[in-house]
C-alpha cells in the first residue's frame, strides 16, 4: 500500500529515476534566487564602469553552489528530524522516495560548500580579503537556515533572512567584488529583489502550512493563516513593483527597467494560485509561479541595466 502511494506521489510530481533524482535534489527552481542577485549586482557594476567576467563567473557558480548545498542540508535535516516522508511534496524526495542514503546527501552538501570556498579564495585574491569573512558568515547562515538546533526556516524570520542574504547581501557582494565599494543606490535597488526572494520562501510556507504546523514550526504563514498569508504575498508583490516604478521615476533605475512589468502576469498567477486551494499538491503551481516571477523580474531588471549601457535612456 505504501509503495503504491509512493508511486502515486512520484507520478503526480513527475519524478523520474536516474539523473533526474540528483537534479531534483538541487531544487533547480530555487537556484534563480542565487543567479538573479549576482546578475543584477554585476550589471550595476558594469554601469559604474567596472566588470571582471572571470569574477562574475566565479561569483555566480559559488552562489549557486551555496544555494544548492542549502537545499541539500534542508533535505537532510528535515529527514533526520522526521519532518519529511514519502508523501511530502516540495522536496527533492531523494532520501524518502528514491532511497539515496541521507549520509550521501549530507556529504554532497558539504562538498558543494567546500567547492564554493575554493572559489571564494579566488574571489578574495582578485578583490579583497574582507570578502572572505563576509562569505563565510553567509555560508554559516546558509547552514543554520535549515540546520542546527533552531533552524531559521522554522521561525517567522525565514522570509526576512532569505530575502536579505540572498537578495541585498548577494547583490552587494557581487557589486563590491567588481567595484571595491558599496553604494546607497545599489542597496535601494536591491530591496525589490530581496522581497521577491523572500516571497519564494513565503509561497513555500503557505503550501506547507498544515504540515509545518503539525511539526511545531512557527513560520509567518502559520501565524497569519492561509488567507492572510496569501494577502501578504499579494501586498509584497505590489510593493516590489511600486518601488521599481519609484526608482525609475527618481532616476535610480533607467527607463528601460519598465520592462520588468512584464513579470506581473506571472505574479498574478502566483497570487491566484493560492486562492481556494486546500492541499499542498494543488498549491505547487502557485509556488512555482512565485519562483518564476523572481526569475523573470530579475532577468529583465538585469537586462534593462545592460541595455542602458549601450542605449542610455533615463527620465
JOGI-V924494 format. One record per residue. N is the residue number from 1. PSI is psi in whole degrees, 0 to 359 (999 if undefined). D_LAST is the distance of its C-alpha to the last C-alpha in Angstrom with 2 decimals. Layout:
BEGIN
n = <N:N>
psi = <PSI:PSI>
d_last = <D_LAST:D_LAST>
END
This chain:
BEGIN
n = <1:2:3:4:5:6:7:8:9:10:11:12:13:14:15:16:17:18:19:20:21:22:23:24:25:26:27:28:29:30:31:32:33:34:35:36:37:38:39:40:41:42:43:44:45:46:47:48:49:50:51:52:53:54:55:56:57:58:59:60:61:62:63:64:65:66:67:68:69:70:71:72:73:74:75:76:77:78:79:80:81:82:83:84:85:86:87:88:89:90:91:92:93:94:95:96:97:98:99:100:101:102:103:104:105:106:107:108:109:110:111:112:113:114:115:116:117:118:119:120:121:122:123:124:125:126:127:128:129:130:131:132:133:134:135:136:137:138:139:140:141:142:143:144:145:146:147:148:149:150:151:152:153:154:155:156:157:158:159:160:161:162:163:164:165:166:167:168:169:170:171:172:173:174:175:176:177:178:179:180:181:182:183:184:185:186:187:188:189:190:191:192:193:194:195:196:197:198:199:200:201:202:203:204:205:206:207:208:209:210:211:212:213:214:215:216:217:218:219:220:221:222:223:224:225:226:227:228:229:230:231:232:233:234:235:236:237:238:239:240:241:242:243:244:245:246:247:248:249:250:251:252:253:254:255:256:257:258:259:260:261:262:263:264:265:266:267:268:269:270:271:272:273:274:275:276:277:278:279:280:281:282:283:284:285:286:287:288:289:290:291:292:293:294:295:296:297:298:299:300:301:302:303:304:305:306:307:308:309:310:311:312:313:314:315>
psi = <315:321:320:318:321:316:326:316:315:318:317:320:3:42:131:159:184:221:329:329:311:327:317:326:328:343:65:330:342:346:341:339:340:325:313:310:320:319:312:315:321:323:324:324:320:319:328:12:22:126:135:110:333:320:318:314:318:318:316:313:318:316:318:326:318:319:314:319:320:319:320:320:320:315:315:307:327:328:311:336:355:19:335:144:186:337:0:138:166:9:168:328:8:321:308:337:333:353:15:135:137:323:324:318:317:316:319:320:315:324:319:318:317:317:319:324:322:318:325:324:316:316:320:317:327:351:270:141:348:335:327:313:315:318:317:322:318:322:322:316:322:322:312:345:321:346:183:175:334:79:132:325:341:3:172:356:5:315:319:315:314:318:316:311:321:345:277:311:317:323:315:318:310:324:318:317:341:324:345:29:164:131:151:325:315:319:319:315:333:342:309:322:317:321:315:319:319:329:334:316:318:316:322:319:329:315:319:15:308:317:320:321:318:334:13:12:159:55:164:328:321:317:325:328:162:310:313:326:322:321:323:318:311:320:318:326:312:317:319:316:323:320:320:314:323:316:326:317:324:2:6:325:149:161:332:335:353:342:344:340:345:343:354:323:318:325:320:321:320:313:311:335:340:343:128:4:142:343:152:329:319:332:357:314:325:320:318:319:325:314:321:327:315:317:310:313:311:318:316:324:312:320:320:325:322:319:321:331:319:329:81:129:105:162:999>
d_last = <64.15:61.63:61.23:60.57:57.91:56.33:56.25:54.69:51.82:51.34:51.29:48.85:46.41:47.07:48.44:50.18:52.56:52.34:49.07:47.23:48.88:47.26:43.88:43.91:44.85:41.49:39.77:37.27:34.94:34.23:33.51:29.86:29.58:30.24:28.53:25.08:24.68:26.06:23.76:20.58:21.93:22.82:19.51:17.85:20.67:20.00:16.43:18.31:20.74:23.69:25.43:29.10:29.70:33.19:31.90:29.31:32.21:34.48:32.01:31.39:35.12:36.09:33.66:34.95:38.53:38.14:36.65:39.52:42.06:40.83:41.35:44.85:45.71:44.74:47.04:49.84:49.82:49.43:52.45:54.62:53.86:54.92:51.59:51.26:53.86:54.37:52.62:49.43:46.19:42.88:44.74:45.67:49.27:50.52:53.07:54.13:54.18:54.46:56.96:55.17:56.65:54.55:55.44:53.95:50.59:50.69:51.66:48.85:46.31:47.72:47.64:43.93:43.38:45.57:43.69:40.37:42.03:43.07:39.52:38.59:41.07:39.38:35.93:37.49:39.18:35.95:33.93:35.58:38.61:36.91:35.24:38.77:39.28:35.99:36.65:40.20:39.08:36.63:39.50:41.75:39.38:39.22:43.02:43.37:40.91:43.78:46.65:48.80:50.72:47.72:44.94:41.49:40.79:43.63:42.11:39.38:37.23:36.92:33.44:32.11:33.81:32.78:29.12:29.04:31.06:29.83:26.19:25.20:28.20:27.99:24.30:25.14:28.29:26.67:24.05:26.81:29.28:26.83:25.46:28.25:25.95:24.19:20.79:19.72:16.28:18.37:20.64:18.08:16.60:20.28:21.02:20.12:21.98:24.89:25.11:25.30:28.02:29.88:29.86:31.78:34.46:34.37:34.86:37.72:39.30:39.07:40.86:43.48:43.89:47.56:48.70:46.92:48.45:51.89:51.47:50.65:46.96:44.74:41.27:38.70:39.34:43.02:42.49:40.25:42.04:40.81:39.24:37.36:36.23:34.78:32.92:31.61:30.37:28.48:27.04:25.79:24.19:22.31:21.31:19.96:17.69:16.60:15.85:13.77:11.62:11.63:10.67:7.57:6.85:7.96:6.50:9.95:9.33:7.37:6.33:9.93:11.32:11.52:14.71:16.36:17.08:19.71:21.83:22.28:25.29:27.07:26.37:28.02:30.94:31.37:31.43:33.78:35.86:37.25:38.20:41.92:42.70:45.69:46.43:44.50:45.00:43.32:40.26:39.80:37.39:35.16:35.20:34.42:31.50:30.10:30.39:28.87:25.82:25.32:25.89:23.55:20.66:21.24:21.65:18.50:16.47:18.26:17.85:14.06:14.29:16.89:15.01:12.17:15.16:16.28:13.30:10.31:7.08:3.78:0.00>
END
